[in-house]
């Protein structure tokens, strides 16, 4: 979850799509998205739909988008490509691209960079053979890759966060006034870690804390919010545990270690960036199936780039 400063107005049309997540007392009013109202504009059978039309529809339904200096741009292909199949993913890896080709998909919606830096600037990679191989693969198959990062994060609540809460079965604990602080049934840290691993299908996590510490107030910050944001949130909201995607080890981890030395009951669970934000790509599948139902959309998990020994 990467907070975007652009304000998102409350829109009654937001209420329709998220209702499909299930009736959850007190949550339906604000776990909402603006995606149902214009669905028919891209739902006509036997009508060509372009990459640009899909991008524009998504951005149209997020007030204020497209944002200035956004990274949500095309990384390959062009807006005029007629879409015959869509893949959503966290990273448009070579493996994901090859699977998209096998599926006959020519539009990849990725959440994170394609070319190894936040802005996907490629001048410095001009003579790099890995970059050239990937670019040529995309060009050969005329595949468009669009990054949907700032826009999906600008939903209120955050679209990536919605996906994660749904996967954890924690939507019912979300309260808008508390934002990313949830109150869940109390459980010891070791059982909470087991629960997260099971729900997110991950084999290992990194953590700081006493395995028997009771955890009820959970601060959940998917992705790479940054040390200052993570520490500021812990300082003001006083959670029992921070669950995040990734950290700078010299920042957040050291703060938690010092807090424990001070006597605070504060723990840290580091899921990994992909594990914490991949559910946002599944959120996009729901949007596509509602808004562009005539084009096959498939979610492909890129897998974890790192292994543990």
C-alpha positions in Angstrom: 0.0 0.0 0.0 1.6 3.2 -1.1 -0.5 6.2 -0.1 -1.1 8.8 -2.8 -1.7 12.4 -1.8 -4.4 12.9 -4.4 -7.8 13.2 -2.7 -10.5 10.8 -3.8 -14.1 12.1 -3.5 -16.8 9.8 -2.2 -18.9 8.7 -5.1 -22.2 6.7 -4.7 -21.3 4.6 -7.8 -18.3 3.2 -5.8 -20.7 1.1 -3.7 -21.6 -1.4 -6.4 -18.5 -3.4 -7.2 -17.2 -3.9 -3.8 -20.6 -5.3 -2.7 -19.5 -8.5 -4.5 -17.0 -9.0 -1.7 -19.8 -10.1 0.5 -22.2 -8.5 2.9 -20.0 -7.2 5.7 -21.7 -5.3 8.5 -20.5 -1.7 8.6 -18.0 -2.1 5.8 -20.0 -1.9 2.6 -20.4 1.9 2.8 -16.7 2.6 2.5 -15.1 -0.5 1.0 -16.4 0.7 -2.3 -15.2 1.4 -5.8 -16.6 3.5 -8.7 -16.5 0.8 -11.2 -20.1 -0.2 -12.0 -21.6 2.9 -13.5 -19.8 2.9 -16.9 -19.5 -0.9 -17.3 -21.7 -1.0 -20.4 -19.4 1.4 -22.3 -16.9 -1.4 -22.9 -19.3 -4.3 -22.6 -20.8 -4.4 -26.1 -20.3 -7.7 -27.9 -18.3 -8.0 -31.1 -16.8 -4.5 -30.6 -13.1 -3.9 -30.7 -11.7 -2.5 -27.4 -8.3 -0.9 -27.3 -5.7 -0.6 -24.7 -6.3 3.1 -24.4 -10.0 2.7 -23.8 -9.5 0.3 -20.9 -6.9 2.6 -19.3 -9.1 5.6 -19.8 -12.1 3.9 -18.2 -10.1 2.9 -15.1 -8.7 6.4 -14.7 -12.0 8.0 -15.4 -13.5 6.2 -12.4 -10.8 7.5 -10.0 -11.3 11.2 -9.5 -8.2 13.2 -10.2 -6.6 10.6 -12.4 -4.3 10.6 -14.3 -2.1 12.3 -11.8 0.8 14.6 -12.6 4.1 12.8 -13.0 2.4 9.4 -12.6 4.3 6.2 -13.2 1.1 4.7 -14.6 2.2 4.8 -18.2 2.6 2.3 -21.0 5.9 0.5 -20.8 5.5 -1.2 -24.1 3.0 -1.2 -27.0 0.6 1.6 -27.6 -3.0 2.8 -26.8 -4.4 1.7 -30.2 -3.7 -2.0 -29.8 -6.9 -4.0 -30.0 -7.1 -6.1 -26.9 -7.7 -9.8 -27.4 -6.7 -11.0 -23.9 -5.5 -9.4 -20.6 -3.2 -10.6 -17.9 -2.9 -8.9 -14.5 0.2 -9.4 -12.4 2.5 -7.8 -9.8 5.5 -7.8 -12.1 5.6 -8.3 -15.9 8.5 -10.7 -15.7 9.8 -12.6 -18.7 8.0 -15.7 -17.3 4.7 -13.8 -17.0 5.1 -12.4 -20.6 5.7 -15.9 -21.9 2.6 -17.2 -20.1 0.6 -14.3 -21.6 1.8 -15.2 -25.1 0.7 -18.8 -24.5 -2.7 -17.6 -23.4 -3.1 -15.3 -26.5 -3.1 -12.2 -24.3 -1.7 -9.0 -25.6 -2.3 -6.6 -22.7 -0.5 -6.9 -19.4 -1.6 -4.8 -16.4 1.3 -4.8 -13.9 1.5 -3.1 -10.5 5.2 -2.6 -10.3 8.0 -1.5 -12.8 8.9 -3.6 -15.8 12.4 -2.3 -16.3 14.0 -2.4 -12.9 13.4 1.2 -11.6 10.5 3.1 -10.3 10.0 5.3 -13.4 10.9 2.6 -16.0 13.6 4.9 -17.4 15.6 2.8 -19.8 18.4 5.0 -21.2 20.9 3.5 -18.8 19.9 0.0 -20.0 20.3 0.6 -23.7 23.3 -1.8 -24.0 22.0 -4.3 -21.4 21.2 -7.7 -22.9 18.5 -8.6 -20.3 16.6 -5.4 -21.0 17.0 -5.9 -24.8 15.7 -9.5 -24.6 12.6 -8.5 -22.6 11.9 -5.5 -24.8 12.3 -7.5 -28.0 10.0 -10.2 -26.7 7.3 -7.6 -26.0 7.8 -5.9 -29.3 7.8 -9.2 -31.3 4.4 -10.1 -29.9 3.0 -6.6 -29.9 2.2 -6.7 -26.2 1.2 -3.6 -24.3 2.3 -3.3 -20.7 0.6 -0.7 -18.5 1.6 0.0 -14.9 -1.4 0.6 -12.6 0.3 1.8 -9.4 -0.6 5.3 -8.4 -4.2 5.0 -9.7 -5.2 1.8 -7.9 -3.5 3.1 -4.7 -5.5 6.3 -4.9 -8.8 4.5 -4.3 -10.4 5.1 -0.9 -9.8 2.6 0.5 -6.7 1.6 -1.4 -7.5 -1.0 -4.1 -4.4 -3.1 -3.3 -5.4 -3.0 0.4 -8.9 -4.2 -0.5 -7.4 -7.2 -2.3 -5.1 -8.0 0.7 -7.9 -7.7 3.3 -10.2 -9.9 1.2 -7.5 -12.6 0.9 -6.9 -12.5 4.7 -10.7 -12.5 5.4 -10.1 -9.3 7.3 -12.5 -6.9 5.5 -14.9 -7.1 8.3 -12.4 -5.6 10.7 -11.8 -2.6 8.5 -13.1 0.7 10.0 -12.7 3.9 7.8 -11.8 6.1 10.8 -8.9 3.8 11.6 -7.7 3.5 8.1 -4.8 0.9 8.1 -5.2 0.0 11.8 -7.3 -3.1 12.4 -8.6 -4.7 15.5 -8.6 -8.5 15.1 -9.4 -11.3 17.5 -6.4 -11.5 19.8 -3.8 -14.2 19.1 -0.1 -14.8 19.9 2.4 -13.6 17.4 3.4 -17.1 16.3 -0.2 -18.0 15.4 -0.7 -14.7 13.6 2.4 -15.5 11.5 1.1 -19.0 10.8 -2.2 -17.5 9.7 -0.6 -15.0 7.4 1.6 -17.7 5.8 -1.3 -20.0 5.2 -3.6 -17.3 3.8 -1.0 -15.7 1.5 0.7 -19.1 0.6 4.1 -18.0 1.7 6.6 -20.4 3.4 8.6 -18.0 5.5 8.5 -14.5 6.9 10.9 -12.3 8.8 9.8 -11.0 12.1 10.8 -9.2 15.3 9.0 -10.0 18.6 8.2 -12.5 21.3 6.3 -15.4 19.7 3.9 -15.5 22.6 3.0 -11.7 22.6 -0.7 -11.1 22.1 -1.5 -9.3 18.9 -4.9 -7.6 18.5 -4.2 -4.1 17.1 -2.7 -4.7 13.7 -1.2 -2.0 11.5 -1.1 -3.2 8.0 1.1 -1.4 5.4 1.5 -3.5 2.2 4.3 -2.8 -0.2 7.2 -0.4 0.5 5.7 2.5 2.5 9.2 3.6 3.6 10.8 3.8 7.0 9.6 7.2 8.0 6.0 6.4 7.1 6.1 3.0 8.9 7.7 4.5 12.0 5.4 7.5 12.1 2.3 5.2 11.8 3.6 3.0 14.6 4.4 6.0 16.8 0.9 7.6 16.5 -1.3 4.5 16.3 0.5 2.3 18.8 -0.2 -1.1 17.3 0.7 -4.5 18.8 2.3 -5.4 15.5 3.2 -3.9 12.1 2.6 -6.2 9.1 4.3 -4.8 6.1 5.7 -5.7 2.7 9.3 -4.7 2.9 11.6 -2.5 5.0 14.9 -0.7 5.0 16.6 -2.8 7.5 18.5 0.2 9.1 15.2 2.0 9.7 12.0 0.2 10.7 13.7 -2.9 12.1 15.9 -0.8 14.3 13.0 1.3 15.6 11.1 -1.9 16.6 14.2 -3.3 18.2 14.7 -0.1 20.3 11.0 0.0 21.1 11.2 -3.5 22.6 14.3 -2.5 24.6 12.3 0.4 26.0 9.6 -2.1 27.1 7.0 -1.6 24.4 5.0 -4.6 23.3 5.6 -4.0 19.6 6.3 -6.6 16.9 7.1 -6.6 13.2 6.2 -9.0 10.5 7.8 -8.6 7.1 5.8 -10.5 4.4 7.8 -9.5 1.3 6.7 -7.0 -1.2 5.1 -9.4 -3.6 3.2 -11.4 -1.0 1.8 -8.2 0.5 0.6 -6.5 -2.8 -0.1 -9.3 -5.2 -3.7 -9.5 -4.1 -4.2 -6.1 -5.7 -3.7 -7.7 -9.1 -6.6 -10.1 -8.2 -8.6 -7.0 -7.3 -8.1 -5.9 -10.9 -9.4 -9.2 -12.3 -12.7 -8.4 -10.5 -12.8 -4.9 -12.1 -12.0 -6.3 -15.6 -14.7 -9.0 -15.4 -17.3 -6.4 -14.5 -16.2 -3.7 -16.9 -14.7 -5.6 -19.8 -16.6 -8.9 -19.6 -16.1 -9.9 -23.3 -12.3 -10.1 -23.0 -10.7 -13.0 -21.2 -8.7 -11.8 -18.2 -6.3 -13.9 -16.3 -4.3 -13.3 -13.1 -0.8 -14.6 -13.2 1.3 -14.7 -10.0 4.9 -13.9 -10.9 6.2 -16.0 -8.0 8.8 -14.8 -5.5 12.1 -13.5 -6.9 13.9 -14.5 -3.7 14.3 -18.0 -2.2 15.1 -19.0 1.4 17.6 -21.7 2.4 
